[in-house]
Amino acid sequence: MDARLTAEQRDLRDTAARMARKSAPLTVAGLGDQTRINQLADDLTDSGLLELRDLGSGPTSVEVALVTEQLALAAAEASYLGPTLAVDLCRRAGVVAPAQCTIALTADLARIATQQDLPGSVAIDAGTAKCAIYLTSAGENFGLACVPVNAGVGTLDLTRPMARPSSQDSNELEGASLTADDLSAWRAFAHAVLSADLLGSARASHLAAVEYACGRTQYGRAVATFQAVQHLLAESLVLLEGAQSAVNYVAWAVDAEPADAAIDTALVSKLYCLTAARTINEIAIQVHGGIGNTWECMIHVHLRRALLAGQILGDEATLIEELVDRRLKAA
Amino acid sequence: MDYRDAAAEADFRDRLRTWLSSNARKGGLPSTGDEYWAHAAEWHTSLYDAGWFGVSFPTRYGGQGLSPVFEAIVDDELAWAGAPPKPSLGYIVHGMLRHASEEIRERFLPSMIAGTERWCQGFSEPEAGSDLAALRTTAVRHGDEYVVNGHKVWTSYSDVADWCILLARTDSDAPKHKGLTAFAMPMHQAGVTQRPLTMINGVSNEFGELLLEDARIPATNRITEPGGGWAMAMTVLNHERSPADLGYTARYSRVVRELERHVTAQPTVSPLTRHALANAYVHSEVLRMHVKRRLSERLSDHEPGPEGAIDKLLMTTTEQIVGNAARLGGITGALEDTDSSWLNIYLYSRAATVMGGTSQIQKNVIASQILKLPQR
């Protein structure tokens, strides 16, 4: 065992970090700047980071998690998560993913949409997506189809717009075939990536809170000198380190471990990270005081990203029930 | 990044698993009764004799000199076999390795690691808990020995220990952190009175206090330079805060697994208990992942420092979340007087955020030494 990142993995992380920072929104008012958004979309395409899960790619889940975390850390307005999940699903189905596509989920985001779900479904992370993929039935197995999307629904995550799949012009992806096990493995991969997304959002808020506490003066001293504030920030760091350890492990496990163990680990990691990210963001709001409760403070942008990530492919209640069922069945 | 076993690690794991299949002493649940502690010494020596304890300690002191990641294998396999965790000794060993002379190390480490001589840790005092440097026990040099007077409390394993790693004041004129020295004090002598302290869960075998009245320590048993005691205490505490050195991940995983079995046998399981079980599993697994990450960091010759405070908070949070699940899933056994072990696990878990440095002290350490927040 050597759980340290390799030199190549550290390089990739730093490259993604630079790319994300260069085009990151620095203020809430600065969200939606099309020049920056296009720049980041171009950079992501040019760098090949969107192709890490292409058909024929090796085990790259650690790399995908590193990129995802860095994009979340910068609250990047870029379609990465959705397209990567789409590409990975197509890979598992043995087909090449359509260009600029994301995934269509049921209205509650709990699972990937089927043909029947399509009318009320949403395409997540659809900023630059032209289409979304969904499941079709193909005998005992599943197939995939792709449908154009129309932008603009949802106000939860301000950095990653959702879209409505169109009601027409669906295209079957010829030759795509997925078993239920393939779908479970894909979902575990998704939870690993979502864990990394949650970690990035949490880290962003934690760093902002530390910086704010050191700069904000009350009673003639920085509020960071008060033990009550210090303990909040310490609690936040502890959660962040736990989440980091979970993300490192799950990112490796979903490509390397047998499916059953990987699914367990993915549920564990997602549950830990979604609670940690929400708590860290809430602490950051508290540390920012009155400012933390205003629209102009960036923390709610990170919190909203974390809330969305926490809903995708099963919310907290769903995942807890699923995990307990699995554990008690095995006991 | 690869969490898989390398060839030597896989071989080690296989051999350990085979050994455990016939040697895992199931015993009671960890830390729940005197019976569990009564067998602790026997478990230590059988683990050591078979080559499963002290695997990452240097060979010259009886360890095997393997990389720290082998410790994680031991913890995982002990948990999966339902065996007791390994003895919590790593922190004293690391303290000696870093601060003691070669002579002291050669004299004390082999029997300590082999489990033929047992140790307790004499740091805390009635008036020196969180403020450890305020300790008042004195060691005064008289010829070839030191004469020790004072009172130590919250001393784990004091009832069975042959030796005490004692922190005492040797210079009352020096600033309080600088007048402390560490010693290896023989426990079997007239000047040392050991009294058990009964824990909240009724266990009386693990915990005690020491009255030191003209206790004698040969001057050759001085572990650190005079005044060097504080630095050693910090090393010991950094390791004592580390779940990687304590082997506690095995303890939590085992409790969670047995609790799952216990609950499965019940006619109904409340939604709250189900939630608590999930939470206990999530936290014990994340702690396991965290230990693997930390042990890998030690491959870069990283000596544990203030991040031990983070690790301790992760560990004690886990212990209390597991304890809470035990309370919800097992309290009826105590009501019916059939099985109080789950209640005892819950009660014992409340000590976790106090012993080895309170959570509040850990947060102070994180704020000042890791986040480097301004202190005034």
Interface residues (C-beta under 8 A of the other chain):
Chain A: M1 D2 A3 R4 L5 T6 Q9 V62 V210 A213 C214 R221 A222 A224 T225 Q227 Q230 H231 L233 A234 E235 L237 V238 E241 G242 Q244 S245 A246 N248 Y249 V250 W252 A253 A256 D264 T265 V268 S269 L271 Y272 I320 E321 L323 V324 R327 L328 A330 A331
Chain B: M1 D2 Y3 R4 D5 A6 E9 V69 A72 R257 E260 R261 V263 T264 V269 R274 H275 L277 A278 N279 Y281 V282 H283 E285 V286 L287 M289 H290 K292 R293 L295 S296 E297 L299 S300 E307 I310 L313 L314 T317 Q360 Q362 K363 N364 I366 A367 S368 I370 L371 L373 P374 Q375 R376
